[in-house]
Amino acid sequence: MNRMDGKVCVVTGATQGLGAAIARRLAAAGAAGVVITGRNAAKGQAVADSLPCPALFVQADFASVEDWPPGCAGQCRGLDRAGYHP
């Protein structure tokens, strides 16, 4: 069993570079789902669409705690271990 099996992971700043690589690695390691966050919607959605597991992109800028989108918790709850279907 992989250490990520059955877990939903949130990766901030995952629209490109290191964050995107981390999201891909978590998916490859058996994550049940990955939540991608970042500022660039097109890049973030492209990363989410490329993952081999259920994925969700949430556009957000986490420069401060107050920047967490109010609806994000609800969106992330929809990404459950049974599968995410937008």
Residue pairs with C-beta under 8 A, 6 or more apart in sequence:
1 30
2 29
2 30
3 29
3 30
4 26
4 29
4 30
4 31
5 30
5 31
5 32
6 30
6 32
6 81
7 31
7 32
8 31
8 32
8 33
8 34
8 35
8 76
8 79
8 80
8 81
9 23
9 26
9 31
9 33
9 34
9 35
10 34
10 35
10 37
10 76
11 19
11 22
11 23
11 26
11 34
11 35
11 36
11 37
12 19
12 37
12 38
12 60
12 62
13 19
13 37
13 38
13 62
14 20
14 22
14 23
14 34
14 36
14 37
14 38
14 44
14 47
15 36
15 38
15 39
15 40
15 43
15 44
15 47
16 38
16 40
16 43
16 47
19 38
20 36
20 47
23 34
23 36
23 47
23 51
23 55
24 47
24 50
24 51
26 34
27 34
27 51
27 52
27 53
27 55
28 52
31 53
32 53
32 54
32 80
32 81
33 53
33 54
33 55
33 56
33 79
33 80
33 81
33 84
34 48
34 51
34 53
34 54
34 55
34 56
35 55
35 56
35 57
35 58
35 76
35 79
36 44
36 47
36 48
36 55
36 56
36 57
36 58
37 44
37 57
37 58
37 59
37 60
37 62
37 72
38 44
38 57
38 59
38 60
39 59
39 60
39 61
41 57
41 59
44 57
44 58
44 59
45 57
47 55
47 57
48 55
48 56
48 57
49 55
54 79
54 83
54 84
54 85
55 79
55 84
56 75
56 76
56 78
56 79
56 84
56 86
58 69
58 72
58 75
58 76
59 69
60 67
60 68
60 69
60 72
61 67
62 68
78 84
